């Protein structure tokens, strides 16, 4: 009796096997679906791992969107159990952390765009708000990035004393404020404006400049400095 099940990846030509393809041609030769297929190892009764991976990718806009899928959402795909879902989530998180590390080393802040490029991988895709401080030296080089607070969907608590305690410990001469808006709304709230003013005034008393406050969303940003309201 002939089976309707697709041939296993083990029975494919070597050039079509994701693992062998990566070994022989390098990681750049693989499609996103083939890379995910390596992670999950196998498909289901009617799909190969590659076909299943293509179907998962077709259900989301891009890899960023894939990285936002929860374990519960992933296991709705036939052939993705808890172990495979966790493997995909772990791989996506490693990619996010790598982006964060790559954009934070030996960089000088020359514009609000640079702040966005540094902070977007860290907070741009989070479902909750986080408030961060970037501490700078005289050349606007990054000394330290510090998560000041972590809150809910609509806000965080900002401790002014802690902001400048860390600044003094780091010998920082300037700071940049950054927080995310999970709602995607770029413009600052009244609370955002008040805390910016409060931190700027406190910094002036300590001779530590507040250079900017940048609001981060997944795809864009808003700069107090660029808008001339700092």
N, C-alpha and C positions, 0 to 999 in steps of 0.2 A: 504494500500500500504506500502510495507516494505522500510524503509529508508536505504540508503547506508552509512549514516553518522555513524562514530564510536561512541560507547557509551560514554557519557560524563564521566569525571572523577568523578562526583558526584555519578554515578551509579556503580563505581568500588567497589570491595571489599575493606574494610578499610585498609588492609595490603598493597594495591596497590596505595592508595591515597597519594601523596607526603606530603601534610600537616599533615595528620594523622600519616604517617610513621615517620615524623620528631618528632612529639609530643610524639609518643609511643616508638620509637627506638633510637632517637637522630639523630643529623645532619650527623654524620659519616655514617649512614646506607643508606643515599641517594646518588644516582649517580649524576654526573654533570647535566645530562639531567633533572632529577627530581628536582634539585635545581633551574634550570632555569625555569622549568614549574611552580614552585611556584611564580616566579617573573612575568611571563607573564599571569598566571591565566587561560587562555583558548587557544585553538588551532584555527583551521579553520573548514570549513564545512566537510573536509575529514580526518582531523588528530586531535588527542587529543593534549593537551599542551605538554605532554611528547614526543609524536611522532614528533611534530614540533621541539621541543628542540633537539631531537636526530638528526634531519635533519640539523639543523643549525650547531651543533657541528661537524657533518660529513663533512661539507663544509670547515672547518678550521683545521689547524694542531693541535692546542692545545688551552688552555684557554687564553694564552698570545695573540695568534692570534685573538681570539674572542674579546679580549679587544681592539684591534686595529680597529675593524669594525666601520665605521661611521654610523650615523643615516640613511643616504641615502642607504648604503649597507644593513643594517638590514631590512629596510622596503621593500626590494625586495622579502623577504620571505613571501609567502602567509600566512596571519594570524598575521603578525607583522606590526602593525600600528605605528604611531609616538609615542604614549604614551608608548607602550611596548618597542620600540627601546630605548627610553630615559631611561626607567627603567633598561634595560640591561646595557646600557652605565654607568649609575650611580652606579650600583652594581660593575661593573668591576673597576671603578675608586676608589671606597671605598676599594676594595681589594688591589689595587696598593698602596694607601696611608697607609693602615695598614702595608703592607710589609715594606714601607719606615720608619714608626715609630718604628716598631719592631727591625729593624737593626741599629737604630741610638742611642739607649739608653745605657749609661754606658759601652761603648765599648772602648777598647784601640786599637790603630792601631799597629798591630804587623807584618803586611805583606801587599803587594799589593792586595792579594786575599781578605783581610778584607775590603779594600777600595772598591773593586769591589762589594762585597756583600752589602755594605752600599749604594753605589751610583747607582747600576744597577736598583733597583726599582724606583729611582727618575728620571734618565735620559736615561736609557738603551734602552727604547722603543720609545723615542720621535722622531717625524719626522723632528725636527729642532735641531740645536746645542745649548747647554747651557754650560756655564763655571762656575764651582763651586769651592769654596775654603773651605777646612776643617781646622779649627783652633784647635791647640792642646796645651796641657799644658806640663809641664816637663816630665810627665810620658807617654806622647803620648795618653792621654785621650782626647776625643773629647769635646771641649768647645762650638763649634758653627759650623754650616754648613751654608754657605752663597752663594746664587746665584748671581754671579758677573755680568753676562750678559746673554742675550738670543738673539740668532740670527737666521739666515736662515739655509738653508740646508748645506751650505759650510763653515760657519764661524761665529765667534762672536768677539766683541770688548772687550779688556782687559785693564782696567784702573789700572795701577800699583800703583798709589797713593791711590786709594780706597782699594786695597788689604791690604795694610799695615796700613792704617787708621783704618780699622776694627780690624786688628791684635793687634794694640796697645790698642784699646778700650776693647778687649777681654782678654788682658794680655797674649796673646799667645806667646809661645816660638818657635813654629814651625808651618808650614803649609804644606798641601798637595793640589796640584792642580788636578782638575779632570774635564774632559769634554767628551762629547759623539761625536761619528761619526755616524750620521744616515745612511751613505752609507754602514756601516758595515766594512769598511776598517780599520784595526787595527793600521797600522804603522803611525807614526807622519809625518805631513807635515813640510815643511821648516818653515812655520809660527809658528807651534807648537814648534819647536826647538828654534826659536828666542825668543818667549815670555817666554819660560822656562828659558833660559839663562838670560834674562833681569830681571825676578823676582828673580832668585837665587842671582844675583849680588846685587840687591836692598836689599834683605833680609840680606845679609852678612853685609851690611853697618849699618843695624839696629839690628844686632845680633838676627835675626829671621830666623831659618833654613827652607829651602825648602827641605822637605824630599823626595818628589816624585811628579811625574806628571803621572796620570793614565788616559789613553784613554779608554772609556767605549763603548762597543757595546751591542747588545741585549744578546749575548751568551758568550762573552769573553772580554778580556781586554789586554792592553799593558801598561807596566810600564817602565818609563825612568830609574828608579832606578834599576830594575831587569836587564835591558839591559846595565847598566853601562855607560849611557850617560848623567847623570844628572850633 
